Structure formats: structure tokens, C-alpha cells
Amino acid sequence: MEKDEKIRQLNSRRTRTLVLLSVAALLALILGAVFLGTSSDSDYDSSLTSQVRRTVQHGIADIRAHSSGTTNNNNNNNEHKKGVADIRLDQHNNNNEPHDPLENERKTIRERRHPRHVPELDVAVKQPSPQQQEESEQTLADRVAEYDKHVREIKQKVDGKGGFMETEPEGVAASKALQDATRLLLQRRYGPQEPYRVKIDLEFQPSNPTYETDGPTDSFTIEMAPAKLMPHAVFSFLEIARHWGEKKGAFHRRANHVLQVMTRGNHVPHLAFQEYSPAFPHKRQTVGYAGRPSGPAWYVSILDNSKNHGPGSQQARNPHEADACFGKVVEGFDRVVMGRITKMPGDGFLKPPAHVKISKMTILVPGDQEGSFVPWTGTDIAKVS
């Protein structure tokens, strides 16, 4: 047992080294894009696509190399020893750690019974380099769009073979690359300080019992999940908020566990993959994406839906897939969400006269004073369209 434990700890060191090398390789490729930006548009697009594919291939090679090594060195009868998919790095340091190296290593890993979801790799996210900070927002947006397109292509291929994006090496590597690129874009567009928030302005109709007593308008506020956990889902919701003035939408479904919002139009697509982190489960007051593929329709959980919407909850075929949970209502949950929106007349999917309309969505970012938030001053698509 002691020998197996030492082998397992050695493998965890190897895993961290491979992950750090993968991150370094991704950053190197991003830096290369700066110099490629002087080429023609067609050369730039071709180069960007090549970078995406090379980054994903490097990630696949790292995953397979580690999985092969752990398979050869571990006891195959131990169901917990499954290589990189079972190892979670813990970035929380303990200043009182014992001097025994094995004890230090035990603090940094957590074994899981099932193969992990992509966002569970809790490697510390590095700040952008000076060269990356100089890249234009459009350059970063183009890169995210290319990674997004590649992930969708891989998911279609994996689904066609009856596989799982959450465990397929190519799917894991591509999703991780998209997440890394999206974090850079989030920082560049909305600033490095988190959390981001979105204020939801509501318009109640006379059919709502609270209309006469509380008036025709109200609001509540959602705080986004950390970008280190859910960058793809958070970015998508901020895009929904940016485009809200074009088509808008409303709360149109009342169930005993969620209140669901429909979005009109196709200005923001569904998620490229089912991003999920166990560090941000579907607790009461949280916000998640509905459907398969998930989004852009979203809902507020009015009960603890950790099991209802967590891994394996929506379909028996895939035990790893979950709804994306990307935020939490931090203002107005009791008074507005529970006190007013739940009073929509009827059950299930409601007819338009019963809807609670969402008239506006305002992105908020941290202000200069601690704990303060101010409206984001970037481009609101609705104002320029």
C-alpha cells in the first residue's frame, strides 16, 4: 500500500508538470498570433485555425501520455487510478503543511470515481503577458470564435460516435483551450477585476397578482461565477446581456424547481459544450442554462437542484454531462424572484399575457470602491444596431 501511494504521488507530480507545459504552450501560440496579425486576412484566418488545431493536439498528447504512464504503473484493479481524468489539482496552499513530502502531495490531489469534467482542472490562471495585453479585443474575440467553432466540430464528431465530450481526450483538450482563450477575452473586454454582475430589469403585466400592490417594474441582480471555473458559460451570458436590446425575452415557465427565461432570436448560440464545475453546483438562487444543447434559454433555481441538474441528471446515457451553472442571484431573490415572479398565473409553459418581461439587462463591473459596482462602459450592441 505504501509503495502504491508513493507511485500515485509521483504520478500527480508528473500530471502537474504536463498541465503547466500545456498552458505554457498555449501562451506561446497566442504570442505568435501577434506577429501573424500583419499578414493578409486569409493568411491570418488560416494561421489562427492551425494554431487552434496544434494547441488541441498538444493537449491530447499530454492527456494520453499521462494516461498511458499511470496505466502501466498503477494497479489496474483499483478503480480510482484512471490517469489524468481522475486527478484534480488543488490550488489552495496550506501554510501549516507537514514536512513529509508525501503529506504535502496528499494535500494537492483528490481522487474521483468518474472521469472529470473539463472545468475541474483548477490550475491557477495566469495574468496575460504584456504582449497579450496589447492585443486588440477583436483579435482575442476572433481567436475565441475559432476555438468555439473547433469545439462544436469535435462535439458533433464525438456525439456521432456515441462518445462523451467530458472524457474523450480530443474533446477535453479542445474545451480546455476554448476556456483559456475565453478567460483572456473576458479580462480584456470587461476588466481583470471580478466578479461581473448583470442587473435584470423586469416589466410585470396586469395578470400578475403583485401588479397592483408593487407596480409594473422591478429588478434583481445576478453575480457571475468565477471565470476560472465557468468562463465559457459566463462569457455567453454576458453576450446575451450585450445583445438583449435586439430581441429581448421573458420569464415564460413556472415549475416547482425553476423559473425559466426564453430568449428571442439567434444572436447568441447555445453553448459549444456542456461546461460544468462541481465547485459551482445548482444550489438554490443559482442560474443555469436550459436544454440540450444548453442555452441561450436560462433559469433561476428556486430549489436546490444540485441533483436535478447536476452530472448525469438530464439523460441516462451520459453520466458526466450536466447543465451549466454560471451565476447566483445576489440581490432581489426573496422580494422579487420569490415574491413576484413566482406569482405568474398558471403552471408550466405560460401564455404571453402571463409572462414577466425582461426589458433590459445591464452588465456591471467592480467599481473603484470596495464592494461597489458600476455599469460597464463598453459597447452595448443594442445601442449601435
C-alpha positions as CSV (number, residue, x, y, z in Angstrom):
1,M,0.0,0.0,0.0
2,E,2.8,2.4,0.8
3,K,4.5,1.7,-2.5
4,D,1.3,2.3,-4.4
5,E,0.8,5.6,-2.5
6,K,4.3,6.8,-3.5
7,I,3.7,5.8,-7.1
8,R,0.4,7.7,-7.1
9,Q,2.1,10.8,-5.7
10,L,4.9,10.7,-8.3
11,N,2.2,10.5,-11.0
12,S,0.5,13.5,-9.6
13,R,3.8,15.5,-9.9
14,R,4.0,14.4,-13.5
15,T,0.4,15.5,-14.1
16,R,1.1,19.0,-12.8
17,T,4.2,19.3,-14.9
18,L,2.3,18.3,-18.1
19,V,-0.5,20.7,-17.3
20,L,1.9,23.6,-16.8
21,L,3.7,22.7,-20.0
22,S,0.4,22.7,-21.9
23,V,-0.5,26.2,-20.5
24,A,2.9,27.5,-21.5
25,A,2.5,26.0,-25.0
26,L,-0.9,27.7,-25.3
27,L,0.5,31.1,-24.3
28,A,3.4,30.7,-26.7
29,L,0.9,30.1,-29.5
30,I,-1.1,33.1,-28.6
31,L,2.0,35.3,-28.6
32,G,2.8,34.0,-32.1
33,A,-0.6,35.3,-33.3
34,V,0.6,38.9,-32.7
35,F,3.2,38.6,-35.4
36,L,0.9,36.7,-37.7
37,G,-1.5,39.6,-37.4
38,T,0.4,41.6,-40.0
39,S,-0.4,39.0,-42.8
40,S,-3.5,39.3,-45.0
41,D,-6.9,38.4,-43.7
42,S,-6.9,35.0,-45.4
43,D,-3.4,34.2,-44.1
44,Y,-4.5,35.3,-40.6
45,D,-7.6,33.1,-40.6
46,S,-5.6,30.1,-41.9
47,S,-2.9,30.6,-39.3
48,L,-5.4,31.0,-36.5
49,T,-7.1,27.7,-37.4
50,S,-3.7,26.0,-37.5
51,Q,-2.9,27.4,-34.0
52,V,-6.2,26.1,-32.7
53,R,-5.6,22.6,-34.0
54,R,-2.0,22.5,-32.8
55,T,-3.0,23.5,-29.3
56,V,-5.6,20.9,-29.1
57,Q,-3.2,18.2,-30.4
58,H,-0.7,19.1,-27.8
59,G,-3.4,18.8,-25.1
60,I,-4.4,15.4,-26.4
61,A,-0.8,14.2,-26.4
62,D,-0.3,15.3,-22.8
63,I,-3.5,13.6,-21.7
64,R,-2.8,10.3,-23.5
65,A,0.9,10.3,-22.4
66,H,-0.1,10.6,-18.7
67,S,-2.9,8.1,-19.0
68,S,-0.5,5.6,-20.5
69,G,2.0,6.1,-17.8
70,T,-0.4,5.8,-15.0
71,T,-1.9,2.6,-16.5
72,N,1.4,0.9,-16.7
73,N,2.5,1.9,-13.2
74,N,-0.7,1.6,-11.2
75,N,-2.7,-1.4,-10.0
76,N,-5.4,-1.9,-12.7
77,N,-7.8,-3.4,-10.1
78,N,-8.0,0.0,-8.3
79,E,-11.0,1.8,-9.9
80,H,-9.7,5.1,-8.7
81,K,-6.4,5.0,-10.6
82,K,-7.5,6.1,-14.1
83,G,-4.9,8.7,-15.0
84,V,-5.4,12.4,-15.7
85,A,-9.2,12.1,-15.8
86,D,-9.2,11.2,-12.1
87,I,-6.8,13.7,-10.7
88,R,-7.8,17.1,-9.6
89,L,-5.2,19.7,-8.7
90,D,-5.8,21.7,-5.5
91,Q,-4.5,25.2,-5.8
92,H,-5.2,26.1,-2.2
93,N,-1.9,26.2,-0.3
94,N,-1.7,25.3,3.4
95,N,0.9,27.3,5.3
96,N,1.0,24.7,8.1
97,E,1.7,21.7,5.8
98,P,3.8,19.0,7.4
99,H,7.4,18.5,6.2
100,D,6.7,15.0,5.0
101,P,6.7,15.2,1.1
102,L,4.1,12.6,0.8
103,E,1.8,14.5,3.2
104,N,2.3,17.6,1.0
105,E,1.3,15.7,-2.1
106,R,-1.8,14.3,-0.4
107,K,-2.9,17.9,0.1
108,T,-2.7,18.6,-3.6
109,I,-4.8,15.8,-5.1
110,R,-8.3,14.5,-4.9
111,E,-9.4,11.3,-6.5
112,R,-12.7,11.0,-8.2
113,R,-14.8,7.9,-9.1
114,H,-15.9,9.1,-12.5
115,P,-13.8,10.8,-15.2
116,R,-13.7,14.5,-14.6
117,H,-15.4,17.3,-16.4
118,V,-13.3,19.8,-18.3
119,P,-13.6,22.8,-15.9
120,E,-12.5,20.8,-12.9
121,L,-8.8,21.3,-13.7
122,D,-8.1,24.0,-11.1
123,V,-4.8,25.2,-12.4
124,A,-4.1,28.8,-11.4
125,V,-5.0,31.1,-14.2
126,K,-2.0,33.4,-15.1
127,Q,-2.4,37.1,-15.9
128,P,-1.9,38.0,-19.5
129,S,1.6,38.8,-20.6
130,P,2.4,42.4,-21.7
131,Q,2.2,41.2,-25.3
132,Q,-1.2,39.7,-24.8
133,Q,-2.4,42.8,-23.1
134,E,-1.5,44.8,-26.2
135,E,-3.6,42.5,-28.4
136,S,-6.8,44.1,-29.6
137,E,-10.2,42.9,-28.2
138,Q,-11.1,42.0,-31.8
139,T,-8.0,39.7,-32.1
140,L,-9.0,37.9,-28.9
141,A,-12.6,37.7,-30.0
142,D,-11.6,36.2,-33.3
143,R,-9.4,33.6,-31.5
144,V,-12.3,32.6,-29.2
145,A,-14.6,32.3,-32.2
146,E,-12.2,30.0,-33.9
147,Y,-11.8,27.8,-30.8
148,D,-15.6,27.8,-30.3
149,K,-16.1,26.6,-33.9
150,H,-13.5,23.8,-33.4
151,V,-15.1,22.6,-30.2
152,R,-18.5,22.4,-31.9
153,E,-17.0,20.4,-34.7
154,I,-15.4,17.9,-32.3
155,K,-18.5,17.6,-30.2
156,Q,-20.5,16.7,-33.3
157,K,-18.0,14.1,-34.2
158,V,-17.8,12.7,-30.7
159,D,-21.6,12.6,-30.3
160,G,-21.8,10.8,-33.7
161,K,-19.6,8.1,-32.4
162,G,-21.6,7.7,-29.2
163,G,-18.8,9.1,-27.1
164,F,-18.6,11.7,-24.3
165,M,-17.0,15.1,-24.7
166,E,-16.2,15.0,-20.9
167,T,-13.9,12.0,-21.3
168,E,-12.8,12.0,-24.9
169,P,-9.2,13.3,-25.0
170,E,-9.8,15.5,-28.1
171,G,-12.9,16.9,-26.5
172,V,-11.3,17.6,-23.2
173,A,-8.2,19.3,-24.9
174,A,-10.3,21.4,-27.2
175,S,-12.7,22.5,-24.5
176,K,-9.8,23.5,-22.2
177,A,-8.2,25.5,-25.0
178,L,-11.5,27.4,-25.5
179,Q,-11.8,28.1,-21.8
180,D,-8.2,29.5,-21.6
181,A,-8.8,31.8,-24.6
182,T,-12.2,33.0,-23.3
183,R,-10.6,34.0,-19.9
184,L,-8.2,36.3,-21.8
185,L,-11.1,37.8,-23.7
186,L,-13.2,38.3,-20.6
187,Q,-10.4,40.2,-18.9
188,R,-9.7,42.3,-22.0
189,R,-13.4,43.2,-22.5
190,Y,-14.7,43.6,-19.0
191,G,-11.6,44.1,-16.9
192,P,-9.4,41.9,-14.7
193,Q,-11.4,42.5,-11.6
194,E,-14.2,40.1,-10.8
195,P,-17.0,39.2,-10.1
196,Y,-19.0,40.6,-13.0
197,R,-22.7,41.1,-12.5
198,V,-25.9,41.6,-14.6
199,K,-28.9,43.6,-13.5
200,I,-32.2,42.3,-14.8
201,D,-34.9,44.9,-15.2
202,L,-38.5,43.5,-15.3
203,E,-41.8,44.5,-16.6
204,F,-44.9,43.0,-14.9
205,Q,-48.2,42.7,-16.6
206,P,-51.7,43.2,-15.0
207,S,-52.2,39.4,-14.9
208,N,-49.6,39.2,-12.1
209,P,-51.2,39.5,-8.6
210,T,-48.4,41.8,-7.4
211,Y,-49.0,44.3,-10.2
212,E,-51.5,46.5,-8.2
213,T,-49.5,46.5,-5.0
214,D,-45.9,46.6,-6.1
215,G,-46.1,48.3,-9.5
216,P,-45.3,47.4,-13.1
217,T,-41.5,47.3,-12.8
218,D,-38.8,45.8,-10.6
219,S,-35.3,44.3,-10.8
220,F,-32.9,41.7,-9.4
221,T,-29.1,41.2,-9.9
222,I,-27.1,38.1,-10.9
223,E,-23.4,37.7,-9.9
224,M,-21.4,35.6,-12.4
225,A,-19.4,32.5,-11.4
226,P,-15.6,32.9,-11.3
227,A,-14.1,32.9,-14.7
228,K,-11.6,30.3,-13.6
229,L,-14.5,27.9,-13.2
230,M,-17.0,28.7,-15.9
231,P,-15.5,31.1,-18.5
232,H,-17.5,29.8,-21.5
233,A,-20.9,30.0,-19.8
234,V,-20.2,33.4,-18.2
235,F,-19.0,34.8,-21.5
236,S,-22.1,33.5,-23.2
237,F,-24.4,35.1,-20.6
238,L,-22.6,38.5,-20.9
239,E,-23.1,38.2,-24.7
240,I,-26.8,37.6,-24.1
241,A,-26.9,40.8,-21.9
242,R,-25.0,42.8,-24.6
243,H,-27.5,41.8,-27.3
244,W,-30.6,41.9,-25.2
245,G,-32.0,45.1,-26.7
246,E,-32.2,43.4,-30.1
247,K,-34.9,40.8,-29.4
248,K,-35.3,40.6,-25.6
249,G,-37.4,37.9,-23.9
250,A,-39.3,37.0,-20.7
251,F,-39.9,34.6,-17.9
252,H,-42.3,32.2,-19.6
253,R,-42.2,29.0,-17.5
254,R,-43.0,28.4,-13.9
255,A,-42.1,25.0,-12.4
256,N,-41.8,23.9,-8.8
257,H,-38.0,24.0,-9.0
258,V,-37.1,26.7,-11.6
259,L,-38.3,29.9,-13.3
260,Q,-37.2,29.8,-16.9
261,V,-36.5,32.6,-19.4
262,M,-36.9,32.4,-23.1
263,T,-34.7,34.5,-25.4
264,R,-35.9,35.6,-28.8
265,G,-33.6,35.4,-31.9
266,N,-30.4,33.6,-32.5
267,H,-27.9,36.4,-31.9
268,V,-26.2,34.2,-29.2
269,P,-25.8,30.5,-29.9
270,H,-26.1,27.6,-27.5
271,L,-23.0,26.5,-25.6
272,A,-20.3,24.8,-27.6
273,F,-20.0,22.1,-24.8
274,Q,-21.7,21.4,-21.5
275,E,-19.4,23.3,-19.3
276,Y,-19.8,22.4,-15.6
277,S,-17.8,22.7,-12.3
278,P,-18.6,20.8,-9.1
279,A,-17.3,23.9,-7.3
280,F,-20.3,25.8,-8.5
281,P,-23.3,23.5,-8.3
282,H,-27.0,24.2,-8.9
283,K,-27.9,25.4,-5.4
284,R,-31.0,27.5,-4.6
285,Q,-30.6,31.0,-6.1
286,T,-28.2,29.9,-8.8
287,V,-28.7,30.5,-12.5
288,G,-28.2,27.8,-15.2
289,Y,-28.8,27.2,-18.9
290,A,-31.7,25.1,-20.1
291,G,-32.0,22.5,-22.8
292,R,-29.6,20.3,-24.9
293,P,-27.5,21.8,-26.2
294,S,-27.8,24.3,-23.3
295,G,-28.6,27.9,-23.8
296,P,-29.3,30.6,-24.6
297,A,-32.5,29.9,-22.6
298,W,-31.8,30.2,-18.9
299,Y,-33.4,29.6,-15.5
300,V,-33.3,30.6,-11.8
301,S,-33.3,27.7,-9.4
302,I,-35.8,28.2,-6.6
303,L,-34.9,24.9,-5.0
304,D,-31.6,23.1,-4.6
305,N,-31.2,21.5,-8.0
306,S,-27.7,20.0,-7.4
307,K,-29.0,16.6,-8.2
308,N,-31.8,17.6,-10.6
309,H,-29.4,19.4,-12.9
310,G,-26.0,18.0,-12.0
311,P,-23.9,15.3,-13.7
312,G,-26.0,12.6,-15.3
313,S,-29.3,14.2,-14.3
314,Q,-30.8,15.1,-17.7
315,Q,-30.1,11.9,-19.6
316,A,-29.2,8.3,-18.5
317,R,-26.8,7.8,-21.5
318,N,-24.2,10.3,-20.3
319,P,-23.4,10.1,-16.6
320,H,-20.9,13.1,-16.8
321,E,-23.0,15.7,-18.6
322,A,-24.7,18.5,-16.6
323,D,-26.5,21.8,-17.1
324,A,-24.1,24.7,-17.0
325,C,-24.4,26.7,-13.7
326,F,-22.9,30.2,-14.2
327,G,-24.3,32.6,-11.6
328,K,-26.2,33.4,-8.5
329,V,-29.0,35.9,-7.7
330,V,-27.4,38.2,-5.1
331,E,-30.0,41.0,-4.9
332,G,-33.8,40.7,-5.1
333,F,-34.1,36.9,-4.7
334,D,-36.6,36.9,-1.8
335,R,-38.6,40.0,-2.6
336,V,-38.6,39.9,-6.5
337,V,-37.9,36.4,-7.6
338,M,-39.8,34.5,-5.0
339,G,-42.2,37.3,-4.0
340,R,-43.3,38.4,-7.5
341,I,-42.1,36.2,-10.4
342,T,-43.3,33.0,-8.8
343,K,-46.8,34.6,-8.8
344,M,-47.1,34.3,-12.6
345,P,-50.6,32.8,-13.1
346,G,-50.6,29.2,-14.3
347,D,-48.1,26.3,-14.3
348,G,-45.6,25.0,-16.8
349,F,-45.1,27.0,-20.0
350,L,-47.3,30.0,-19.9
351,K,-49.1,32.1,-22.5
352,P,-47.7,35.6,-23.2
353,P,-50.2,37.6,-21.1
354,A,-48.8,35.8,-18.0
355,H,-45.1,36.4,-18.8
356,V,-42.8,38.6,-16.8
357,K,-40.9,40.6,-19.4
358,I,-37.3,41.4,-19.2
359,S,-37.0,44.9,-20.5
360,K,-33.2,45.4,-20.0
361,M,-30.1,43.6,-18.9
362,T,-27.2,45.8,-17.7
363,I,-23.7,44.5,-17.3
364,L,-22.0,45.7,-14.0
365,V,-18.3,45.6,-13.2
366,P,-16.4,46.3,-9.9
367,G,-16.1,50.0,-9.1
368,D,-13.2,51.9,-7.5
369,Q,-14.6,51.5,-4.0
370,E,-14.5,48.1,-2.4
371,G,-17.8,46.2,-2.9
372,S,-19.2,48.8,-5.4
373,F,-20.4,48.0,-8.9
374,V,-20.8,50.4,-11.9
375,P,-22.3,49.9,-15.4
376,W,-19.8,48.5,-17.9
377,T,-18.9,51.3,-20.3
378,G,-18.2,49.1,-23.3
379,T,-20.3,48.6,-26.4
380,D,-23.9,47.7,-25.9
381,I,-24.9,46.1,-29.1
382,A,-28.5,47.4,-28.8
383,K,-27.3,51.0,-28.8
384,V,-25.5,50.7,-32.1
385,S,-27.7,48.4,-34.0
